[in-house]
Amino acid sequence: MLNTDGIYGFGAHLQGNLVGIAHYLFHHTIWMEDACYLQDLFVDETARGHGVARALIERVAQSAREHNSSRFYWQTRQDNTTARLLYDKVANHKGFIRYDYPLE
């Protein structure tokens, strides 16, 4: 488990090998209690389809519950169809679209 300056993380192992990671953080919101944001979720291609991503999501969700978070959420690319197959099973897509304003 990683815990450094408000960034947390978990690793997933299969047969002694690190095959997945999840990084997340908690942040304040205006309208509700603190939220939990899943910033990174990665599973090695050789371990995909074995429940690693789902287990990592569930472990972060458990941490969010332990911290009394009001919500647990993440973002992904619209064309990330493989990941979205899982995400659509474990979470609700709320229809938001993200915009990034250039600061340079």
N, C-alpha and C positions, 0 to 999 in steps of 0.2 A: 504494500500500500504506500502510495506517495502522499505526502502532506507538506507542501511547501508554500508559504506566502498565500494561503487561501486557494491554492490549486491542489486538487486531490486526484488520485489515480489508483486504478487496480490493474493487475495483470492476470491473464488467464493462461494456465499451463495444461498441456496435454502430454502425457508420457515424459514429464520432466522438462519439456521445452516451452518457452514463452511463445504463445501463438496469438495472443490478443492483448490490446490495451484499451483502457477508457480513461480519459481525463475529464474532470468536471469541476465546477466552481459554484459557489452560492453568491447571489447578489440581491441587493435591495430592489424593491419595486415600489411604485407610488401607491397602487391601489390595493395591495394585499401583502401578506407576509413574504419573507424572502423566498426567492425561487432558486431552483437548481438547474444549471445549464450544462448539458453534456457537450463538451467542446470537441473532443476527439473520440472516435470509436474506430478501431482498426482490428481486423482479424486476418492473419496470414492466409493466403489463397489455399494452402494445403489443408487448413483446418476449417474452411468454410463448409457449412452444411452439417456441422456437428453440435450446434447449439451454443457455440462460444459467444457470439454477439448477443444472443438473447440472455445468456447468463450474466454477461457484463452489464447489460441494461438493467436487469433485475437487481444486480448488486448495487448499482448506483441509485436505483429507485429506493432500495432499502436504506441507503445512507440519507437520501432526501427525506424519507419518513422520519428517520432518527433525528434529523435537524429541523423537524416541523416545517418543512418547506411547503409553500402554498401550491407549487406546481413543479413539474420536472419536464423539461423540453429540450429539443435539439433541432438542428437544421440539416438539410441535405440537398444536394443538387436535384433538380427536377428530373434529370435524365439518369439518376442513379437507381435504375430499375431493380437491380438485385437487392440492394439495401432496402428499398421501399417495399418490397414484398414482405420483409420481416416487419418493418416499421408499421405497415398498415395492419398487421396482426396484433401488435403489442401496444399501439398508441393511436391517438386520434389526430388526423390532419385537420387543422383549423382553417386552412385556406389562405394563410398569410403568404405574401411575397416579400422578399427582402430586397432593399435597395442600398447600395453603398455610395455615399457621396465622396468624390475625390478630394482629398485634403492637400494635395500637392499642386 
